[in-house]
Amino acid sequence: MRVEYVLTEEHLAPAVIRVGDHETPVWLQQRWTEGEFATYIVHNGCGHCCAAMAARLHGVDIDPYGEYELCRTLWGAPTGDQGNWLSTAGIVKVLQHLHVPAKGFGVKDIGVRKATEHIIAALQEGKQVIFTSNPDDDPDNPFSTGYHWVMAVAQLEDGSILIANSSEKVTTQGVQLVKPEAIERALFRQATAPDDMTWGELQRIHEGSGYILVG
């Protein structure tokens, strides 16, 4: 399947990724400043950006703001200890609602090496993979400065992995090309990813984290 990316001059979305017949902007969450819920995209929008990008690559016309509004429609506004960020199960549920195949997994039970192998195999099958990056586990993690969702789009012909990253704290281009071992360094090793969550909770961050195969 054809996979390519193009850098643009757009402030909000400095790159566009194309996979087969579909494409998505790569939105930078910190630049999303318009609208009633914009502050939640700016501060908690990595999962919403990833879910929207994954949906766009499967033919669903939605952006992070629309995806966030959809989450509130599906299961209500966050309450109590919940934040405005999505758990693994939350991303799966919103993608499935949009008729995009998605399945969530934890890392702790199978180990980071096997989880990485699972992710690379899925990319080679033409799937995308949204995963939690955690720099606390490895300071050489190239994707984030804190707990953060990013999307591995595809493994390219040269073996590198194309990453869509919504954080301008890491890249102002929105895309990164990394070696497969970078994913092993980045994965949150304690993620357990039960399927009974929607919004994430800081007190249960290991349960809200994991990885999702899309497609």
C-alpha positions as CSV (number, residue, x, y, z in Angstrom):
1,M,0.0,0.0,0.0
2,R,1.3,3.5,-0.9
3,V,2.4,5.5,2.2
4,E,3.8,9.0,2.0
5,Y,3.9,12.3,3.9
6,V,4.2,15.9,2.7
7,L,5.4,18.8,4.8
8,T,3.2,21.9,4.4
9,E,3.3,25.5,5.5
10,E,0.1,25.1,7.6
11,H,0.4,26.4,11.2
12,L,-2.1,23.9,12.7
13,A,-1.2,20.9,10.7
14,P,2.4,21.1,9.3
15,A,2.3,17.7,7.6
16,V,-0.2,15.5,5.7
17,I,0.1,11.7,5.6
18,R,-1.4,9.6,2.9
19,V,-2.1,5.9,3.2
20,G,-3.7,4.3,0.1
21,D,-6.7,6.3,-0.9
22,H,-7.0,8.3,2.4
23,E,-5.1,11.1,4.0
24,T,-4.9,13.0,7.3
25,P,-3.4,16.2,8.5
26,V,-1.0,15.8,11.4
27,W,-2.4,18.3,13.9
28,L,-0.3,20.0,16.5
29,Q,-2.4,20.0,19.7
30,Q,-0.7,23.0,21.3
31,R,-1.8,25.2,18.3
32,W,-5.5,24.2,18.6
33,T,-6.7,27.4,20.3
34,E,-10.2,28.1,18.8
35,G,-13.5,26.8,20.1
36,E,-15.2,26.1,23.5
37,F,-13.2,23.0,24.2
38,A,-9.9,24.1,22.6
39,T,-8.1,24.2,25.9
40,Y,-8.7,20.4,26.4
41,I,-7.1,19.7,23.0
42,V,-4.1,21.9,23.8
43,H,-3.5,20.2,27.1
44,N,-5.0,16.7,26.8
45,G,-5.5,16.3,23.1
46,C,-2.8,13.7,22.1
47,G,-5.3,10.8,22.2
48,H,-8.0,12.8,20.5
49,C,-5.5,13.8,17.7
50,C,-4.5,10.2,17.3
51,A,-8.0,8.9,17.2
52,A,-9.0,11.6,14.6
53,M,-6.0,10.9,12.4
54,A,-6.6,7.1,12.5
55,A,-10.3,7.7,11.6
56,R,-9.3,10.0,8.7
57,L,-6.9,7.3,7.4
58,H,-10.0,5.0,7.3
59,G,-12.3,7.4,5.5
60,V,-14.0,9.2,8.4
61,D,-14.1,13.0,8.1
62,I,-13.4,14.2,11.6
63,D,-10.9,16.4,13.4
64,P,-9.7,16.4,17.0
65,Y,-12.3,18.9,18.1
66,G,-15.1,16.9,16.6
67,E,-13.7,13.7,18.0
68,Y,-13.5,15.3,21.5
69,E,-17.1,16.4,21.2
70,L,-18.1,12.9,20.1
71,C,-16.5,11.4,23.2
72,R,-18.5,13.8,25.4
73,T,-21.7,12.8,23.5
74,L,-21.0,9.0,23.8
75,W,-20.1,8.9,27.6
76,G,-20.5,12.4,29.0
77,A,-18.1,14.9,30.3
78,P,-15.2,13.8,32.6
79,T,-16.1,13.6,36.2
80,G,-14.3,13.0,39.5
81,D,-10.7,11.8,39.0
82,Q,-11.1,11.7,35.3
83,G,-9.2,13.9,33.0
84,N,-10.0,15.0,29.4
85,W,-7.6,12.6,27.9
86,L,-8.5,9.2,26.5
87,S,-7.6,5.8,27.8
88,T,-6.7,2.8,25.6
89,A,-10.3,1.5,25.8
90,G,-11.7,5.0,25.2
91,I,-9.8,5.3,21.9
92,V,-11.0,1.8,20.9
93,K,-14.6,2.6,21.7
94,V,-14.7,5.9,19.8
95,L,-13.0,4.3,16.7
96,Q,-15.4,1.4,16.8
97,H,-18.3,3.8,17.0
98,L,-16.9,5.4,13.8
99,H,-16.8,1.9,12.3
100,V,-13.0,1.8,12.3
101,P,-11.6,-1.6,13.4
102,A,-9.6,-1.2,16.6
103,K,-8.4,-3.4,19.4
104,G,-6.5,-2.4,22.6
105,F,-3.7,-4.2,24.4
106,G,-1.6,-3.8,27.5
107,V,2.2,-4.2,27.7
108,K,2.9,-5.4,31.3
109,D,1.7,-9.0,30.9
110,I,3.5,-9.8,27.7
111,G,6.6,-7.7,28.2
112,V,7.9,-4.8,26.1
113,R,9.8,-6.9,23.6
114,K,6.8,-9.0,22.6
115,A,4.6,-5.9,22.5
116,T,7.0,-4.2,20.2
117,E,7.1,-7.3,17.9
118,H,3.3,-7.3,17.9
119,I,3.3,-3.6,16.9
120,I,5.9,-4.0,14.1
121,A,4.0,-7.1,12.7
122,A,0.8,-5.1,12.7
123,L,2.4,-2.2,10.8
124,Q,3.8,-4.7,8.2
125,E,0.2,-5.9,7.8
126,G,-0.9,-2.4,6.9
127,K,-2.4,-1.4,10.2
128,Q,-1.7,1.7,12.2
129,V,-0.8,1.5,15.9
130,I,-1.6,4.2,18.5
131,F,0.6,3.7,21.6
132,T,1.5,5.4,24.9
133,S,5.0,6.8,25.1
134,N,6.6,7.2,28.5
135,P,10.1,8.8,28.8
136,D,10.4,7.7,32.4
137,D,11.3,4.2,31.2
138,D,14.0,5.4,28.8
139,P,15.5,8.9,28.6
140,D,16.3,8.3,24.9
141,N,12.6,8.0,24.1
142,P,12.2,10.3,21.0
143,F,8.5,10.9,21.2
144,S,7.5,12.8,24.3
145,T,8.4,14.6,27.5
146,G,5.6,13.0,29.5
147,Y,2.9,10.4,29.1
148,H,1.8,10.9,25.5
149,W,-0.2,9.1,22.7
150,V,1.5,8.9,19.3
151,M,0.6,7.0,16.2
152,A,2.9,4.7,14.2
153,V,1.5,4.9,10.7
154,A,3.6,2.4,8.7
155,Q,6.9,0.7,8.3
156,L,8.5,2.2,5.1
157,E,10.6,0.3,2.6
158,D,13.8,1.3,4.2
159,G,12.6,-0.2,7.5
160,S,12.0,3.0,9.3
161,I,8.7,3.7,11.1
162,L,6.7,6.8,10.2
163,I,5.3,8.4,13.4
164,A,2.6,11.0,13.6
165,N,3.2,13.1,16.7
166,S,0.8,15.9,17.8
167,S,3.3,17.5,20.3
168,E,5.2,20.5,19.0
169,K,7.4,20.2,22.2
170,V,9.0,17.3,20.3
171,T,8.7,18.1,16.6
172,T,7.2,21.1,14.9
173,Q,6.9,19.0,11.7
174,G,4.4,16.6,13.1
175,V,6.1,13.6,11.7
176,Q,9.2,11.5,12.7
177,L,11.1,8.7,11.1
178,V,12.6,6.3,13.6
179,K,14.1,2.8,13.8
180,P,11.8,0.0,15.2
181,E,13.8,-0.2,18.4
182,A,12.7,3.4,19.3
183,I,9.2,2.0,19.9
184,E,10.6,-0.6,22.4
185,R,12.3,2.3,24.2
186,A,9.2,4.4,24.3
187,L,6.4,2.0,25.2
188,F,4.9,2.4,28.7
189,R,6.0,-0.9,30.3
190,Q,3.4,-0.9,33.1
191,A,0.4,-0.4,30.8
192,T,-2.4,-3.0,31.5
193,A,-5.3,-1.5,29.4
194,P,-8.5,-2.9,30.8
195,D,-11.6,-2.4,28.7
196,D,-13.8,-0.7,31.3
197,M,-12.4,2.9,30.9
198,T,-13.2,5.8,28.7
199,W,-11.6,9.0,30.0
200,G,-8.2,8.5,31.6
201,E,-7.4,8.9,35.2
202,L,-4.1,10.0,36.6
203,Q,-4.5,7.7,39.6
204,R,-5.0,4.7,37.2
205,I,-2.5,5.8,34.5
206,H,-1.2,2.3,34.0
207,E,-4.7,1.2,33.2
208,G,-5.4,4.1,30.9
209,S,-2.3,3.3,28.8
210,G,-1.4,0.7,26.3
211,Y,-1.5,0.4,22.5
212,I,-4.3,0.0,19.9
213,L,-4.1,-1.8,16.5
214,V,-6.2,0.1,14.0
215,G,-7.4,-1.4,10.7
